[in-house]
């Protein structure tokens, strides 16, 4: 598991990573502003009536051409106070001139193709209902909290699935969001009058959004507006000053991120992240945020801590919201103390968002209590990696040998053999259950179960077999009799008993 040369890897420099490109889109989701604009609809069926109702709801002027109109369509025309005009005849090419959109509820394939061809020749985007090949745009399922509108499309592949997704979104998007979206539209002139900078405006709307999410069914009244505006005014003098937030990315599974971590990531201007941060966690960050790999990874080429501190401070001094994203919890062997000190020395505001540490993630996947009251009265975290990359010289060997403790060892890959040997020499029971976990909570999670005395050999063999001698992913080792409750050890014991019976 160790570097065969015994040499420290050369340092890296922080490197901005190119933003992930947008994955292929079957359709471009766009929203047409149709208020007061003319739209043409050809056809008089019930399908035409539904499209007419949808277009009328946008405030468009709708001209419907149909020799015969269904009762539903006729009823809609009567209810719309002149916004929908029914022309009791078939459409003509002249009717499409000057239209913003053209919609054909036309069953005959040849007639539908002619309608689409004329619309395109006139320069009008066209949709022929239920004929995707003749459509320049599609109608998706809609969640209506206007002016908040959500559109859902499956590109015609599975309309029922699209409707099911719409129903799911309907259930989690409160009706009250409509009044918050309306308030946002009406409050924009007040915000503009403050003449805030980019960051000031963004912070105003982030505070607004936080209130909306916390109390969606509460009316956003004038008192709230004035409170938010007052906070924006008071912060205006510091509008050019950025901030730093240390965020725990957890062990890898993005669903283990805290709600606060998600909110901070989605408001970041820059994300400085380590190798140990799973790509799926980075996907949660705001798409426009710059993402820079600062390469803190045990036993591999890493950026110098001083370089990271300097970059973090410099970006915040430019007025940016900097997120320092760390695997696990930033306060557990994450060098958070040095970064906090650097921010404070520069006079910059700094906050910390805790994360699920790898030990918690590993225990959750093993479904084992690290503080099982029959086996452990204490839980301790230690690092097996000193500044020089070697085993720390000041470990408390008496504590590590405690039979009633569960111990979690971070960054153990190079020094585990030495640590285990010294702990056993101090009285640690060689038969104590021990477990190495790679990439805890990730799809590629890999475990090796043994005892303290046998784990090194089993781990070396497993790494050689699975990783070709070069382990992949973050690793930690847990040992203590509480781990005997884990399924891995129950299976190993059953296997051993089976072999003994055969012998």
C-alpha positions in Angstrom: 0.0 0.0 0.0 2.9 2.3 0.5 4.8 4.4 -2.1 7.6 1.9 -3.1 10.1 4.7 -3.3 9.3 6.0 0.1 9.5 9.6 -1.3 6.9 12.3 -0.8 5.0 13.1 -4.0 5.7 16.4 -5.7 3.2 19.2 -5.0 0.5 20.2 -7.4 -0.8 23.7 -8.2 -4.5 24.6 -7.9 -6.1 23.9 -11.3 -9.4 25.3 -12.5 -11.5 22.5 -14.0 -13.5 23.1 -17.1 -17.2 23.1 -16.4 -19.1 20.0 -17.3 -20.7 20.4 -20.7 -24.5 20.2 -20.9 -25.6 16.7 -21.7 -27.5 16.2 -25.0 -31.1 17.6 -25.0 -33.9 16.0 -26.9 -35.7 19.4 -26.7 -34.6 22.9 -25.8 -37.0 24.1 -23.0 -38.0 27.6 -23.9 -40.9 29.8 -22.7 -42.7 32.0 -25.2 -43.9 35.4 -24.0 -47.3 35.5 -25.8 -49.1 38.3 -24.0 -50.9 40.4 -26.7 -49.4 38.4 -29.6 -51.2 36.6 -32.3 -51.4 32.8 -32.5 -53.1 30.7 -35.1 -54.9 27.5 -34.4 -56.3 25.3 -37.1 -58.9 22.7 -36.1 -62.1 22.5 -34.1 -61.8 19.2 -32.2 -61.6 18.7 -28.4 -57.8 18.5 -28.8 -58.0 21.9 -30.4 -60.1 23.2 -27.5 -57.4 22.1 -25.0 -54.6 23.8 -27.0 -56.9 26.9 -27.3 -57.4 27.0 -23.5 -53.6 26.7 -22.9 -52.8 29.5 -25.4 -55.6 31.8 -24.1 -54.1 31.4 -20.5 -51.0 33.2 -21.7 -52.8 36.3 -22.8 -52.3 35.8 -26.5 -54.7 36.8 -29.2 -55.8 33.5 -30.6 -57.4 33.1 -34.1 -59.0 29.7 -34.5 -59.9 28.4 -38.0 -62.4 25.6 -38.1 -65.4 24.9 -40.3 -66.9 23.0 -37.4 -66.2 23.6 -33.7 -66.7 21.1 -30.9 -68.9 22.2 -28.0 -65.8 22.4 -25.8 -64.2 24.8 -28.2 -67.3 26.9 -28.7 -67.8 27.2 -25.0 -64.2 28.4 -24.5 -64.6 31.0 -27.2 -67.7 32.3 -25.4 -65.8 32.6 -22.1 -62.7 34.4 -23.2 -64.1 37.9 -23.8 -62.8 38.3 -27.3 -59.2 36.9 -26.7 -60.2 33.9 -28.8 -61.8 34.5 -32.1 -63.4 31.6 -34.0 -63.4 31.8 -37.8 -66.0 29.4 -39.1 -64.0 28.2 -42.1 -60.8 26.3 -43.0 -57.5 27.9 -42.7 -55.6 29.5 -45.7 -51.9 30.3 -46.1 -52.7 34.0 -45.7 -54.0 33.4 -42.2 -50.5 32.4 -41.0 -48.9 35.7 -41.9 -47.9 37.7 -38.9 -48.5 34.9 -36.4 -46.1 34.2 -33.5 -46.9 30.5 -33.4 -49.0 28.1 -35.5 -50.8 25.1 -34.1 -52.6 22.5 -36.1 -55.1 20.1 -34.5 -55.3 18.2 -37.8 -55.9 14.5 -38.1 -55.3 14.1 -41.8 -51.5 13.4 -42.4 -51.4 15.2 -45.7 -53.3 18.2 -44.5 -51.1 18.4 -41.4 -47.9 18.2 -43.5 -49.3 21.1 -45.8 -50.0 23.2 -42.7 -46.5 22.7 -41.3 -44.9 23.4 -44.7 -46.8 26.7 -45.1 -46.0 27.8 -41.5 -42.3 27.1 -42.0 -42.3 28.9 -45.3 -43.9 31.9 -43.6 -41.3 31.8 -40.8 -43.7 30.7 -38.0 -42.8 28.0 -35.5 -45.3 25.2 -35.9 -46.8 22.3 -33.9 -49.1 19.7 -35.4 -50.8 17.9 -32.6 -49.7 14.2 -32.2 -47.4 14.4 -35.2 -43.9 14.9 -33.8 -42.2 14.9 -37.2 -44.2 18.0 -38.2 -43.4 19.9 -35.0 -40.8 22.7 -34.4 -41.8 22.8 -30.7 -43.7 20.5 -28.3 -46.2 21.0 -25.6 -45.1 19.3 -22.3 -46.8 18.6 -19.1 -47.1 21.8 -17.0 -47.0 22.6 -13.3 -48.6 26.0 -13.0 -47.7 28.3 -10.2 -47.5 31.3 -12.6 -45.4 33.3 -12.9 -43.5 30.2 -11.7 -44.0 27.6 -14.4 -42.5 24.2 -14.7 -42.5 22.4 -18.1 -41.8 18.6 -18.5 -41.1 16.9 -21.7 -40.2 13.3 -22.6 -39.8 14.2 -26.3 -43.0 12.2 -27.0 -41.3 9.0 -25.8 -43.5 8.4 -22.7 -46.3 10.9 -22.2 -47.7 8.9 -19.3 -44.3 9.0 -17.6 -44.2 12.8 -18.1 -47.6 13.1 -16.5 -46.4 11.0 -13.5 -43.4 13.3 -13.1 -45.7 16.3 -13.3 -47.9 14.8 -10.5 -44.8 14.3 -8.4 -43.7 17.9 -8.8 -47.2 19.1 -8.1 -47.1 17.3 -4.7 -43.8 19.0 -3.7 -44.2 22.5 -5.1 -46.6 24.3 -2.8 -49.5 26.4 -4.2 -48.1 29.3 -2.2 -45.1 29.6 -4.5 -47.4 31.4 -6.9 -47.7 34.4 -4.6 -44.0 34.4 -3.9 -43.2 34.4 -7.6 -45.7 37.3 -8.1 -44.0 39.1 -5.2 -40.6 38.7 -6.8 -41.9 40.3 -10.0 -43.5 43.2 -8.2 -40.5 43.8 -5.9 -37.8 43.9 -8.6 -38.1 47.7 -9.1 -37.5 48.3 -5.4 -34.4 46.2 -5.5 -33.2 47.9 -8.7 -33.6 51.3 -7.0 -31.0 50.3 -4.4 -28.4 50.2 -7.1 -26.7 47.1 -5.6 -23.8 45.3 -7.1 -24.1 41.8 -8.5 -23.4 40.2 -5.2 -25.7 42.4 -3.3 -28.6 41.6 -5.7 -27.9 38.0 -5.5 -27.9 38.0 -1.7 -31.2 39.8 -1.6 -32.8 37.2 -3.7 -31.2 34.4 -1.8 -32.7 35.7 1.4 -36.0 36.1 -0.4 -35.8 32.5 -1.6 -34.9 31.2 1.9 -38.1 32.8 3.3 -40.2 31.3 0.4 -38.8 27.8 1.0 -39.3 28.0 4.8 -42.8 29.4 4.7 -44.3 28.9 1.2 -47.9 29.4 2.3 -47.1 32.7 4.1 -48.1 35.8 2.2 -44.9 37.8 1.3 -46.1 41.2 2.7 -44.7 44.7 2.7 -43.1 44.3 6.1 -41.0 41.4 4.8 -40.1 43.4 1.7 -38.9 46.4 3.8 -36.9 44.1 6.1 -35.1 42.5 3.2 -34.5 45.9 1.6 -33.1 47.3 4.9 -30.7 44.4 5.2 -29.6 44.9 1.6 -29.0 48.6 2.3 -26.9 47.9 5.4 -24.8 45.4 3.5 -24.3 47.6 0.6 -21.0 49.1 1.9 -19.5 45.6 2.1 -20.9 44.6 -1.3 -17.4 44.2 -2.7 -16.3 41.9 0.1 -16.6 38.2 -0.5 -16.9 35.3 2.0 -15.5 31.8 2.7 -17.5 28.8 3.7 -16.0 25.4 4.6 -18.4 22.8 3.5 -18.4 19.1 4.4 -19.1 17.1 1.2 -19.7 13.9 3.2 -18.1 10.5 2.3 -19.4 10.5 -1.3 -23.1 9.8 -1.6 -24.6 13.2 -2.6 -27.9 12.4 -0.8 -25.9 12.6 2.5 -25.3 16.4 1.9 -27.1 18.6 4.4 -29.7 21.0 3.2 -27.5 23.9 4.2 -24.6 22.4 2.2 -26.8 22.2 -0.8 -27.9 25.8 -0.4 -24.4 27.1 0.0 -23.1 25.2 -3.0 -26.0 26.6 -5.1 -25.0 30.1 -4.2 -21.2 29.7 -4.7 -19.1 31.8 -7.1 -16.1 29.5 -6.8 -15.8 25.9 -5.4 -12.3 24.8 -4.3 -12.5 21.1 -3.9 -10.3 18.1 -3.0 -9.7 14.8 -4.8 -11.7 13.1 -2.2 -14.9 14.9 -3.2 -17.2 12.7 -5.3 -18.1 14.1 -8.7 -21.8 13.6 -7.9 -21.4 16.1 -5.1 -19.9 18.7 -7.4 -22.9 18.4 -9.7 -25.0 19.9 -6.9 -23.1 23.2 -7.1 -24.3 26.2 -9.1 -23.7 25.5 -12.7 -22.1 28.9 -13.2 -19.6 28.5 -10.3 -16.0 28.1 -11.2 -14.7 24.7 -9.9 -11.0 24.5 -9.0 -9.3 21.2 -7.9 -6.9 21.9 -5.1 -5.8 18.3 -4.8 -5.7 17.4 -1.1 -5.4 13.6 -1.2 -3.3 11.4 1.1 -0.1 9.9 -0.3 -0.7 11.5 -3.8 0.6 14.7 -5.4 -1.2 17.5 -3.5 -1.4 21.2 -3.5 0.5 23.0 -0.7 -1.8 24.2 2.0 -0.3 27.7 1.8 -1.2 27.9 -1.9 -4.8 26.8 -1.1 -5.0 29.4 1.7 -3.7 32.2 -0.5 -6.0 31.3 -3.4 -9.0 31.1 -1.1 -8.3 34.5 0.4 -7.5 36.2 -2.9 -10.8 35.0 -4.4 -12.8 36.2 -1.4 -11.0 39.6 -1.5 -12.3 39.9 -5.1 -15.8 39.8 -3.7 -16.5 36.2 -4.6 -18.4 33.7 -2.5 -15.8 30.9 -2.0 -16.8 27.4 -1.0 -14.0 25.3 0.3 -15.4 21.8 -0.3 -13.9 19.0 1.7 -14.6 15.3 1.8 -16.4 14.1 5.0 -16.5 16.8 7.7 -14.2 19.8 7.3 -13.5 19.8 11.1 -12.3 16.1 11.2 -8.8 15.9 9.9 -9.6 18.4 7.2 -7.0 21.1 8.0 -9.9 23.5 8.7 -8.0 25.2 11.5 -5.3 26.5 9.1 -7.9 27.8 6.6 -10.0 29.4 9.3 -6.9 31.2 10.6 -6.0 32.4 7.1 -9.5 33.8 6.5 -9.5 35.6 9.9 -6.1 37.0 9.3 -7.4 38.6 6.1 -10.4 40.0 7.9 -12.8 37.9 5.8 -16.1 36.3 7.1 -15.9 32.6 7.4 -18.6 30.0 8.1 -18.5 26.2 8.5 -21.2 23.7 7.3 -20.5 20.3 8.8 -20.8 17.1 6.9 -21.2 13.4 7.4 -17.7 12.1 8.1 -16.5 8.8 6.5 -16.8 6.9 9.8 -20.5 7.7 10.1 -21.0 6.8 6.4 -19.2 3.5 6.7 -21.1 2.6 9.9 -24.4 3.4 8.2 -23.7 1.1 5.3 -22.6 -1.7 7.6 -25.7 -1.1 9.8 -23.5 -1.4 12.9 -23.4 0.9 15.9 -19.9 2.2 16.7 -20.9 2.7 20.3 -22.8 -0.5 20.9 -23.4 -0.5 24.6 -22.4 -4.1 25.0 -19.0 -3.5 23.4 -17.9 0.1 23.5 -18.1 3.0 25.9 -15.9 5.3 23.8 -15.5 6.3 20.1 -12.2 7.8 19.0 -10.9 9.2 15.7 -7.1 9.2 15.1 -5.0 10.0 12.0 -2.2 7.6 10.9 -0.7 10.4 8.8 1.6 13.1 10.3 2.9 16.1 8.4 5.9 14.1 7.1 3.6 11.3 5.9 4.7 8.9 8.6 2.9 7.5 11.6 2.5 10.3 14.2 4.9 9.9 17.2 2.5 11.2 19.8 -0.4 8.7 19.5 -1.9 7.6 22.8 -1.1 3.8 22.7 -3.0 3.1 25.9 -6.1 4.6 24.4 -5.7 2.7 21.2 -5.4 -0.6 23.2 -8.6 0.1 25.1 -10.8 -3.0 24.7 -13.9 -0.9 25.3 -13.3 1.7 22.6 -14.1 1.8 18.9 -11.3 3.4 17.0 -11.5 4.9 13.5 -8.2 5.5 11.7 -8.0 8.1 9.0 -5.4 8.0 6.2 -4.1 4.6 7.3 -2.9 3.0 4.1 0.9 3.5 4.4 1.2 3.2 8.2 -1.4 0.7 9.3 1.0 -2.2 9.8 3.2 -0.1 12.1 0.2 1.3 14.0 -1.3 -2.2 14.6 2.0 -3.6 15.7 2.6 -0.8 18.3 -1.0 -1.0 19.5 -0.8 -4.7 20.1 2.5 -4.2 21.9 0.6 -1.8 24.1 -2.0 -4.4 24.9 -4.5 -4.3 22.1 -6.1 -7.7 21.7 -4.8 -9.1 18.3 -8.3 -10.7 17.8 -10.0 -7.4 17.8 -12.3 -7.1 14.7 -10.9 -4.7 12.2 -12.4 -3.4 8.9 -10.9 -1.4 6.1 -13.4 0.5 4.0 -12.6 2.1 0.6 -14.9 4.8 -0.9 -17.5 4.6 1.9 -21.1 5.2 0.7 -20.2 5.3 -2.9 -21.3 2.8 -5.5 -17.8 1.4 -5.6 -17.5 0.9 -1.9 -15.2 -2.0 -1.0 -14.5 -3.6 2.4 -11.9 -6.0 3.9 -12.8 -7.6 7.2 -10.2 -9.3 9.4 -8.7 -8.9 12.9 -6.1 -6.3 14.0 -3.4 -8.9 13.7 -4.4 -10.2 10.2 -5.8 -7.1 8.5 -2.5 -5.9 6.9 -1.9 -9.2 5.0 -5.5 -9.5 4.0 -5.6 -5.8 2.9 -2.4 -6.1 0.9 -3.8 -9.2 -0.9 -7.2 -7.6 -1.6 -5.6 -4.4 -2.9 -3.3 -6.4 -5.2 -6.3 -8.4 -6.5 -8.8 -5.6 -6.8 -6.7 -2.5 -7.6 -3.5 -4.0 -9.0 -1.6 -2.9 -5.9 -2.6 0.7 -6.3 -5.6 1.3 -4.0 -8.4 3.6 -5.4 -10.6 5.9 -3.4 -10.4 7.2 0.2 -9.7 4.6 2.8 -10.3 4.3 6.6 -9.8 1.5 9.1 -12.1 0.8 12.0 -11.4 -1.6 14.8 -13.1 -2.6 18.0 -15.3 -5.3 19.4 -18.5 -3.3 18.4 -17.6 -4.2 14.8 -18.1 -7.8 15.6 -21.8 -7.0 15.1 -21.2 -6.2 11.4 -22.4 -8.7 8.8 -18.9 -9.1 7.4 -17.7 -10.6 10.6 -20.7 -12.9 11.0 -20.1 -14.3 7.5 -16.4 -14.7 8.2 -17.1 -16.6 11.4 -19.7 -18.9 9.6 -17.2 -19.6 6.9 -14.5 -20.4 9.4 -16.8 -22.8 11.3 -17.8 -24.5 8.1 -14.1 -25.0 7.2 -13.4 -26.4 10.7 -16.3 -28.8 10.3 -15.0 -30.0 6.9 -11.6 -30.5 8.4 
